[in-house]
Amino acid sequence: MAGSLTSARRRARWVVPLLVVAAGTMASTFASPAGAKPAASEDKVTICHRMDSNSNPYVQITPDKNGTVDGHDGHDGPVWNPTLKDQHIEWGDIIPPFDFDGDQHYPGKNWDAEGRAIYDNGCKPVVPTAPESLGGGGIEVGGITAQRPGQAGAASAVTTQPRFTG
């Protein structure tokens, strides 16, 4: 009987901590809504890191604040839009303002309305709703205006008109 009690205690030593870790993992998994930003610790900041892809222009990462200042601050360029890659223009990271090292302040990068909209959307581009029509009767989607058949200028059915300012 003493032998089986000792082996039960040994099993309890590793089973109980394992159950606690598993329960904590499950609780944090189910408590976080899909697409939620990861919780940043005091020394980390969540940013949108630029990629070289129009289909996935940003990836959400949470680097150390000092690494953000030292490395990601050099990722200059405008906020992504679908016309930049064809123009060979590299877009920049989106970084919110933050304080670090006690008395230092980072002002942010691309932290305007367009950048914040992408950041608030989990670093995924925000697809604007297309207006029904523009004054000339063309339909605009993503900065491209499609002319309706029979409309003046319809011979060149699609014309690009970037609508982004930076």
N, C-alpha and C positions, 0 to 999 in steps of 0.2 A: 504494500500500500504506500509506503514511504517513497518507493522508487517512482510510482506513477504520479504522485503528487509533485515530486521534483521535476519530472519531465513536463508536466502540465504547467508549472511555473516558468520553465524555460520557454515553452511555446508562447506563453502569455507575454513574455518580454519582447518578442518580435511581432507577435500578432497584433497586440494593442496599438503600438505606434504605427503599424502599417494601416490599420483601420482608421486611425485619426487622420493620417495623411490622405487616404482615399476619400474620407468624408469631406475634408477641407477642399480637395480638388473638385469633387462633385458639386459642392456648394458654390464655389467660385465660378464654375462653368455654367451652372444653371442660373446664377444670379446676374450674369452679364448678358445684356441683350445683344443680339447679332449686330455686328458693325460698330460696337462700342469701342471707344478709344481705350487703349491700355492705360491702367493707372500708372502715372509717372511718379517716381519717387522724388524726393527733394533735389537730388543731383542729376535727374534726367528730364528730358523734354520730348514730347511727341511732335514729330515734324513730318512733312510730306517731302520725301527725297525724290528728286527727278530721276526718271528712267529715260531711255532712248527709244520710246515707243509711243505712237499715237493711240494704240489700243489700251495701253496701260502707262500713262505718262508719269504717274507718281506711285510710290509705295510708302505706306505708313511705317515709320520706324521710331524707336524711342532711345536715342543715344544719350550718352553723358553730356551734360550741358557744356562742359569745357571742350569736348570733342566737337560739339555743334559749332561753337565759336571758332575753334581752331581749324576745322575741316569743312563743315557744310556752309559756313559763311562765304566761302569762295565759290559756291555753286550759284553764280550770278546768271541773270537773264530774266525775261518777263515771265508772268504766269503763263502756263501752257495754253495754247489754243491750237486747233487742228491745222492751221496754216503754217506754223513755225517750222516744222520738220522739212517740208518741201522748199522752204526758203533757206535751209541750212542754218537756222537760228536755234541755239541751244537755250532751253528754258531753265529757270532757276528753281531752287528748292522753295518751299513755303514753310516759314518758321515763325511761330508766334513770339511776341516779346516775352522776356523772362529775366529774372534776377538770378545772379550766381556769384559765387565766391564772397558772399556777405555783402559787399558794397558795389558790385558791378551790375550794370543793366545792359541787356542786349535788346535793341529796338525792334527786332523782327526783320523778316525779309519777305517781300511779296505779300505783306499783310494788309492788302486792300480788300475791297468787297469781293472781287473775283477769287483772290487767294483764300480768303476766309470761307467762302462758299465751298470750295473744294476741300479745304481742311475739315470743315464741319460735316462734310459728306464722307468722312473716312478716307480722304485723299483720293477720291474718285471724282472725275469730272462731273460737273452739274450740267445736265442737258436742259437747255432752256426750252420753254414751250414756244412753238412756232406761232407767229401771228397769223391770223386768217389770211391777210394779204397786206401788201405794202401799197402805197399810193398808186404805183404804176400797175398794180394787178399781179405782180410777181409773188411767189411764195418763197419765204426765206427760212432756211434751216441751217443752223451752224455756220452762219456767215456766207452761205452760198444762196444766191437768188436764182430761182428757176422761173423763166418766163412762160406764160401760158401761150399755147398755139394761137397764131393769128395776131398776137400782140406785137407792137413795134419792138424790134430787136429780137424777135423770137428765132431768127435764123441761127443765132448763136445760143441755142436753147438754155445754156447755163453760163452764168458769169459769176466770178468770185468777187466778193466785196467784203474784205475783212472788216468786222465791226468792233474790233478790240482796240483799245487805246492803252498805252502804257507809258 
